[in-house]
Amino acid sequence: MPLTHIAAHNLPSAVRLGEAPTLASSAVVRDCHFGRYTQVGEQVQMQDCVLGDYSYLQPHCDLISTDIGKFANIAAMVRINPGFHPMECPTLHHFTYRPVMYGMAEQNDEDFFAWRRRQRVIIGHDTWIGHGVVIMPGVHIGNGAVVGSNAVVTKDVPPYAIVGGVAAKLIRYRFPRAIAQALEATAWWDWDHATLTARLPEFKDLRKFLAQYAP
């Protein structure tokens, strides 16, 4: 049977990143700060966040009050620091803290929203957050950690740990403890762009990398 190619639906050419952040036109960003070589995908919503150098967000992520380190790899449809409903009150509904929407008051309950801002999520350097992950308020994700797809993270994740499930639990560590500590101690994510470029081939061999750069 004949096959049809629709050129208008081709994927766009690869983006060439630079010192200025690259934000998709459909991204909604409020009160955020971006490092160098950062990328924000389509339909991302983010507020009160920091995205460190070389980190990126794939499409349809939703995050608030989150500090993300350098070289973080965040897959699509990740939710970070979702809102809570007041389970201790007579009603769960948000008319109690968003009364302006319903013509019930002139101001919303700012104390309610301030709590969320205080429960900042911290995501370390060189992390991988899989597709559809939810990270709850106040959680810290250590450097080099991996969170498996569709996990719900309710507790802190140690450096170089791999976690998954609902609620997320430790699956294993990426490396033995001594190797993980040595790798973290190199703090390679703080190297400048020229140094990273020059040492790019050495990132493909862990033993040689540590022999050369571990303190």
C-alpha positions in Angstrom: 0.0 0.0 0.0 1.3 3.6 -0.6 2.9 5.4 2.3 2.6 9.1 2.8 5.2 11.4 4.4 3.8 14.5 6.1 6.7 16.9 6.3 4.8 19.4 8.4 4.7 16.9 11.3 8.5 16.2 11.3 10.2 16.7 14.7 11.9 20.1 15.0 15.7 20.2 14.5 17.8 19.7 17.6 18.1 22.8 19.8 21.6 24.4 20.2 21.7 25.5 23.8 23.7 28.4 25.1 24.3 30.8 27.9 20.7 32.0 27.9 18.0 29.6 28.9 15.8 28.0 26.2 12.1 28.1 27.1 9.4 26.7 24.9 6.8 29.3 23.8 4.0 27.4 25.7 5.9 27.2 29.0 4.4 29.3 31.8 7.1 30.6 34.1 6.7 32.9 37.2 9.4 34.2 39.5 12.0 31.6 38.4 15.8 31.7 37.9 17.7 29.8 35.2 21.3 28.8 34.8 23.3 28.4 31.6 22.5 25.8 29.0 19.1 25.1 30.5 16.0 24.0 28.6 12.3 24.1 29.5 9.9 22.0 27.4 6.4 22.6 26.0 3.5 23.1 28.4 5.8 23.2 31.5 4.4 25.3 34.4 6.9 26.4 37.1 6.8 29.0 39.8 9.3 30.2 42.4 11.9 27.7 41.1 15.7 27.6 40.3 16.9 25.5 37.4 20.7 25.0 37.6 23.2 25.0 34.7 22.7 22.3 32.0 19.4 21.0 33.6 16.3 20.5 31.6 12.6 19.8 32.0 10.7 17.7 29.4 7.2 18.7 28.4 4.2 18.9 30.7 6.1 19.2 34.0 4.5 21.2 36.9 6.6 22.4 39.7 6.6 25.1 42.4 9.1 26.2 45.1 11.8 23.8 43.9 15.6 24.2 43.7 17.1 22.1 41.0 20.9 21.6 40.8 23.1 21.3 37.7 22.8 18.6 35.1 19.4 17.4 36.3 17.5 15.3 33.8 13.7 15.6 34.4 11.4 13.6 32.2 7.9 14.5 31.0 4.9 14.9 33.2 6.8 15.2 36.5 5.0 17.0 39.3 7.1 18.6 42.1 5.8 20.0 45.3 2.1 19.6 44.7 -0.4 21.5 46.8 -2.2 20.0 49.8 -5.8 20.3 50.7 -6.7 21.1 54.4 -7.7 17.6 55.6 -8.0 18.9 59.2 -10.7 21.5 58.3 -14.4 21.0 57.8 -14.0 21.0 54.0 -11.2 20.0 51.7 -12.3 22.5 49.0 -10.1 25.4 48.0 -12.8 28.0 48.4 -11.5 28.4 52.0 -8.1 29.6 50.8 -9.0 30.9 47.4 -12.2 32.8 48.3 -11.5 35.5 45.7 -12.4 33.1 42.9 -15.9 32.8 44.4 -16.5 36.4 45.3 -16.3 35.5 49.0 -13.5 37.8 50.0 -11.1 40.5 48.6 -7.9 38.5 49.5 -6.9 34.8 49.4 -5.4 33.1 52.5 -1.7 33.9 52.0 -0.7 32.0 55.1 -1.9 28.8 53.4 0.2 29.4 50.4 3.2 30.5 52.4 3.4 27.0 54.0 4.0 25.5 50.5 6.7 27.9 49.7 8.5 27.0 53.0 8.4 23.3 52.1 10.9 23.7 49.2 11.9 20.6 47.3 15.7 20.3 46.7 17.0 18.2 43.7 20.7 17.7 43.6 23.2 17.7 40.7 23.3 15.0 38.0 19.9 13.5 39.0 17.4 11.6 36.8 13.7 12.0 37.6 11.7 9.6 35.5 8.5 10.0 33.6 5.4 10.8 35.7 7.2 11.1 39.0 5.5 13.0 41.9 7.8 14.5 44.5 6.1 15.7 47.6 6.7 18.9 49.5 10.0 19.2 51.5 11.7 16.2 49.9 15.5 16.4 49.2 16.9 14.3 46.3 20.7 13.7 46.6 23.3 14.2 44.0 23.4 11.4 41.4 20.1 9.9 42.4 17.6 8.2 40.1 13.8 8.2 40.6 12.0 5.6 38.6 9.0 6.4 36.4 5.7 7.0 38.1 7.2 6.9 41.6 5.7 9.0 44.4 8.6 10.3 46.5 7.6 11.1 50.1 11.0 10.9 51.8 14.5 12.1 51.2 16.6 10.1 48.6 20.3 9.6 49.4 23.0 10.5 46.9 23.4 7.9 44.1 20.4 5.9 45.2 17.9 4.4 42.8 14.3 4.5 44.1 10.9 3.6 42.7 7.4 2.7 43.6 4.4 4.2 45.5 5.6 5.3 48.0 9.1 5.2 46.6 11.6 2.8 48.2 15.3 2.1 47.8 15.9 -0.3 44.9 19.7 -0.2 45.0 22.6 2.2 44.8 24.3 3.1 41.5 27.8 2.4 42.8 29.4 0.9 45.9 29.6 3.5 48.7 33.3 4.3 48.3 32.9 4.9 44.6 29.9 7.1 45.0 31.6 9.2 47.6 34.7 9.6 45.4 32.6 10.5 42.4 30.6 13.1 44.4 33.8 14.5 45.8 35.0 15.4 42.4 32.2 17.9 42.1 32.6 17.8 38.4 29.3 19.7 37.9 31.2 22.8 39.0 33.7 22.6 36.2 33.4 25.4 33.6 32.2 24.8 30.1 35.6 24.7 28.5 36.9 22.1 31.1 33.8 19.9 30.5 34.3 20.1 26.8 38.0 19.2 27.1 37.3 16.3 29.4 34.2 15.0 27.6 35.9 11.7 26.5 36.9 10.9 30.1 33.2 10.8 31.2 32.8 7.5 29.4 35.1 5.5 31.7 34.4 5.6 35.4 37.6 4.0 36.6 39.8 6.4 34.6 37.7 9.3 35.6 38.1 8.6 39.3 41.8 7.8 38.9 42.3 11.2 37.3 40.0 13.4 39.3 39.0 11.9 42.7 40.6 13.8 45.6 
